[in-house]
């Protein structure tokens, strides 16, 4: 697999919260950190996602906004 995204994080699906259209996917990264993604229900089915499955979280953003109080 070759992708242009520079941030590729390997982890395991920790949990899936299904919705009518979208589902929330929690991915546990090495060291116990978690990242959450919202993807379509169809994508969950096509990727055959289930708890324990190894996946990659690819992050590509043109902007990162930082704010303080």
C-alpha positions as YAML, in Angstrom:
chain: A
units: angstrom
residues:
- id: 1
  name: UNK
  ca: [0.00, 0.00, 0.00]
- id: 2
  name: UNK
  ca: [1.41, 3.37, -1.01]
- id: 3
  name: UNK
  ca: [-0.30, 6.59, 0.04]
- id: 4
  name: UNK
  ca: [0.56, 10.27, -0.01]
- id: 5
  name: UNK
  ca: [-0.48, 10.86, 3.60]
- id: 6
  name: UNK
  ca: [2.52, 11.43, 5.85]
- id: 7
  name: UNK
  ca: [0.80, 10.44, 9.08]
- id: 8
  name: UNK
  ca: [0.01, 6.73, 9.09]
- id: 9
  name: UNK
  ca: [-0.77, 5.22, 12.48]
- id: 10
  name: UNK
  ca: [-1.12, 1.44, 12.88]
- id: 11
  name: UNK
  ca: [-3.47, 0.17, 15.55]
- id: 12
  name: UNK
  ca: [-6.34, -2.17, 16.36]
- id: 13
  name: UNK
  ca: [-10.06, -1.51, 16.32]
- id: 14
  name: UNK
  ca: [-11.08, -1.18, 19.96]
- id: 15
  name: UNK
  ca: [-14.74, -0.46, 19.43]
- id: 16
  name: UNK
  ca: [-17.43, 0.38, 16.90]
- id: 17
  name: UNK
  ca: [-20.51, 2.45, 17.62]
- id: 18
  name: UNK
  ca: [-22.83, 1.91, 14.67]
- id: 19
  name: UNK
  ca: [-25.23, 4.57, 13.48]
- id: 20
  name: UNK
  ca: [-27.90, 4.72, 10.82]
- id: 21
  name: UNK
  ca: [-25.55, 6.30, 8.25]
- id: 22
  name: UNK
  ca: [-22.15, 6.70, 9.96]
- id: 23
  name: UNK
  ca: [-20.26, 4.69, 12.55]
- id: 24
  name: UNK
  ca: [-17.71, 5.78, 15.15]
- id: 25
  name: UNK
  ca: [-14.53, 3.71, 15.13]
- id: 26
  name: UNK
  ca: [-12.14, 3.77, 18.08]
- id: 27
  name: UNK
  ca: [-8.62, 2.66, 17.21]
- id: 28
  name: UNK
  ca: [-6.15, 1.78, 19.96]
- id: 29
  name: UNK
  ca: [-2.60, 2.75, 19.07]
- id: 30
  name: UNK
  ca: [0.57, 1.24, 20.56]
- id: 31
  name: UNK
  ca: [1.06, 2.55, 24.08]
- id: 32
  name: UNK
  ca: [-2.69, 2.70, 24.73]
- id: 33
  name: UNK
  ca: [-3.48, 6.01, 23.02]
- id: 34
  name: UNK
  ca: [-6.74, 6.10, 21.10]
- id: 35
  name: UNK
  ca: [-7.90, 7.86, 17.97]
- id: 36
  name: UNK
  ca: [-11.52, 8.09, 16.84]
- id: 37
  name: UNK
  ca: [-12.83, 8.22, 13.29]
- id: 38
  name: UNK
  ca: [-16.30, 8.67, 11.86]
- id: 39
  name: UNK
  ca: [-16.84, 6.71, 8.64]
- id: 40
  name: UNK
  ca: [-19.85, 5.53, 6.69]
- id: 41
  name: UNK
  ca: [-21.64, 2.37, 7.70]
- id: 42
  name: UNK
  ca: [-20.95, 1.06, 4.19]
- id: 43
  name: UNK
  ca: [-17.20, 1.56, 4.69]
- id: 44
  name: UNK
  ca: [-17.33, -0.39, 7.96]
- id: 45
  name: UNK
  ca: [-18.96, -3.27, 6.08]
- id: 46
  name: UNK
  ca: [-16.62, -3.06, 3.06]
- id: 47
  name: UNK
  ca: [-13.51, -3.02, 5.29]
- id: 48
  name: UNK
  ca: [-14.99, -5.82, 7.42]
- id: 49
  name: UNK
  ca: [-14.11, -3.89, 10.57]
- id: 50
  name: UNK
  ca: [-14.50, -5.63, 13.91]
- id: 51
  name: UNK
  ca: [-12.91, -5.24, 17.34]
- id: 52
  name: UNK
  ca: [-9.35, -6.57, 17.32]
- id: 53
  name: UNK
  ca: [-8.78, -6.09, 13.59]
- id: 54
  name: UNK
  ca: [-5.49, -4.37, 12.70]
- id: 55
  name: UNK
  ca: [-6.02, -1.16, 10.76]
- id: 56
  name: UNK
  ca: [-4.20, 1.99, 9.70]
- id: 57
  name: UNK
  ca: [-5.40, 5.49, 10.50]
- id: 58
  name: UNK
  ca: [-4.24, 7.81, 7.72]
- id: 59
  name: UNK
  ca: [-4.30, 11.50, 8.57]
- id: 60
  name: UNK
  ca: [-3.93, 14.11, 5.87]
- id: 61
  name: UNK
  ca: [-4.82, 17.68, 6.67]
- id: 62
  name: UNK
  ca: [-3.92, 20.90, 4.96]
- id: 63
  name: UNK
  ca: [-4.60, 22.90, 8.12]
- id: 64
  name: UNK
  ca: [-4.11, 22.32, 11.80]
- id: 65
  name: UNK
  ca: [-5.74, 25.02, 13.89]
- id: 66
  name: UNK
  ca: [-4.41, 25.68, 17.39]
- id: 67
  name: UNK
  ca: [-6.23, 27.88, 19.90]
- id: 68
  name: UNK
  ca: [-5.86, 28.96, 23.51]
- id: 69
  name: UNK
  ca: [-8.17, 30.66, 26.00]
...
